[in-house]
C-alpha cells in the first residue's frame, strides 16, 4: 500500500484498520491522495478510495434522491388500459391494494424496503454530510452513522425495479401499459442512492465525524 498525502482530516494519532473483502488481509488505513485508492498488498483488491469532492457528491445525490422519492410517492407508477378501463397505480396505492387484498406481509415489505428504508438512509447521510461539509457535526451523529451503515444493505430499490420490469413483460400482453413519472423516478432513485452511498468512503466519513465530534466537545 502506497503512502500519500491525505486530503481529508483525521484526529492526530488515530488510525483505523481494514480487512480486505476478498482475502481478509488486515491493513492499517493509510490516507491517500484525492482521486486515488488503496489496494490490498496481498491480492491487490481495492480497499477504499479517496473520491474527489466526496461530501459534495454525496449531498448532491442525496438531495436529488429525496426529490425523486417525493415524485415516486405522488405520481403514478404505471397506467393500464384494459378494454377501455383506465387505471393508474402509485407505489403507495399498490401497497394499500396489496394490504386490502390480503397480502399484508408483501405490502409491509414493499413499504419498508422501497419507501421507509431509502428515506431513512438518505436522511441519515444528509444529516451527517451537510454539517461535515462545514467541518461540524450534529448531536447523535455517531448513532446516525451506525444506523446508516446497518440499513444500507437492506435498501432494495433495485430489486423492486427489476421485479417490476419482469411483471411489466407479462402485463403488456394483457393491457396497454404506460410508464408514469413514478416509474422513471424509481429508476433515477436507484441510481442516485448508489451515487450518494458510493460518493464517500465509510473510512473517510468516520474520520471526518470523529474530528468534528472532538471539536464540538472541545467547544462545549
SULTA-V172616 format. One record per backbone hydrogen bond with DSSP energy under -0.5 kcal/mol. NH is the residue of the N-H (numbers start at 1). CO is the residue of the C=O. E is the energy in kcal/mol with one decimal. If there is no record, write none. Layout:
nh | co | e
NH | CO | E
NH | CO | E
This chain:
nh | co | e
4 | 31 | -1.0
7 | 32 | -0.6
14 | 11 | -1.8
18 | 27 | -2.5
20 | 25 | -2.1
24 | 20 | -1.5
27 | 18 | -2.5
29 | 16 | -3.1
30 | 28 | -1.1
35 | 50 | -4.0
36 | 33 | -2.1
38 | 48 | -2.6
40 | 45 | -3.0
44 | 40 | -1.5
47 | 38 | -3.2
48 | 38 | -1.0
50 | 36 | -2.7
51 | 49 | -0.8
54 | 51 | -1.1
57 | 53 | -2.5
58 | 54 | -2.4
59 | 55 | -2.4
60 | 56 | -2.5
61 | 57 | -2.6
62 | 58 | -2.2
63 | 59 | -2.7
64 | 60 | -2.0
65 | 61 | -2.3
66 | 62 | -2.0
67 | 63 | -2.0
68 | 64 | -2.3
69 | 65 | -2.4
70 | 66 | -1.8
71 | 67 | -1.7
72 | 68 | -2.4
73 | 69 | -2.0
74 | 70 | -1.9
75 | 71 | -2.5
77 | 89 | -3.7
78 | 89 | -1.4
79 | 178 | -2.5
80 | 87 | -3.2
81 | 176 | -2.6
82 | 80 | -0.5
82 | 85 | -2.2
83 | 81 | -0.6
85 | 82 | -1.7
86 | 84 | -0.7
87 | 80 | -2.7
87 | 85 | -0.5
89 | 78 | -2.8
91 | 72 | -0.8
94 | 90 | -2.5
95 | 91 | -1.9
96 | 92 | -2.2
97 | 93 | -2.4
98 | 94 | -2.5
99 | 95 | -2.1
100 | 96 | -2.5
101 | 97 | -1.8
102 | 99 | -1.3
103 | 98 | -2.7
104 | 102 | -0.8
107 | 103 | -2.7
108 | 104 | -2.5
109 | 105 | -2.2
110 | 106 | -2.6
111 | 107 | -2.3
112 | 108 | -2.6
113 | 109 | -2.7
114 | 110 | -2.0
115 | 110 | -0.5
115 | 111 | -1.3
116 | 111 | -2.6
117 | 112 | -3.2
119 | 115 | -2.0
120 | 116 | -2.5
121 | 117 | -3.0
122 | 118 | -2.6
123 | 119 | -2.6
124 | 120 | -2.2
125 | 121 | -2.2
126 | 122 | -2.6
127 | 123 | -2.3
128 | 124 | -1.5
129 | 125 | -3.1
130 | 126 | -2.0
132 | 128 | -1.5
133 | 129 | -1.9
134 | 131 | -1.7
135 | 132 | -1.8
136 | 131 | -2.4
141 | 138 | -1.4
144 | 140 | -2.1
145 | 141 | -2.5
146 | 142 | -2.0
147 | 143 | -2.2
148 | 144 | -2.8
149 | 145 | -2.3
150 | 146 | -2.1
151 | 147 | -2.2
152 | 148 | -1.2
153 | 149 | -0.5
154 | 151 | -1.5
155 | 152 | -1.2
156 | 113 | -1.0
156 | 154 | -0.8
160 | 156 | -1.9
161 | 157 | -2.5
162 | 158 | -2.3
163 | 159 | -2.5
164 | 160 | -2.1
165 | 161 | -2.0
166 | 162 | -2.0
167 | 163 | -2.1
168 | 164 | -2.5
169 | 165 | -1.5
170 | 166 | -0.7
170 | 167 | -0.8
171 | 167 | -2.2
172 | 168 | -2.3
173 | 170 | -1.0
174 | 171 | -1.9
175 | 171 | -2.1
176 | 81 | -2.4
177 | 175 | -0.6
178 | 79 | -3.0
180 | 77 | -2.3
182 | 76 | -2.6
183 | 76 | -0.6
183 | 77 | -0.6
184 | 180 | -1.6
185 | 181 | -2.1
186 | 182 | -1.9
187 | 183 | -1.8
188 | 184 | -2.3
189 | 185 | -2.8
190 | 186 | -2.4
191 | 187 | -1.4
192 | 188 | -2.6
193 | 189 | -2.7
194 | 190 | -1.6
195 | 191 | -2.3
196 | 192 | -2.9
197 | 193 | -2.8
198 | 194 | -2.2
199 | 196 | -0.5
200 | 197 | -0.6
205 | 201 | -2.3
206 | 202 | -2.5
207 | 203 | -2.3
208 | 204 | -2.6
209 | 205 | -2.3
210 | 206 | -2.8
211 | 207 | -2.1
212 | 208 | -2.4
213 | 209 | -2.5
214 | 210 | -2.1
215 | 211 | -2.0
216 | 212 | -2.4
217 | 213 | -2.3
218 | 214 | -1.8
219 | 215 | -1.5
220 | 216 | -1.0
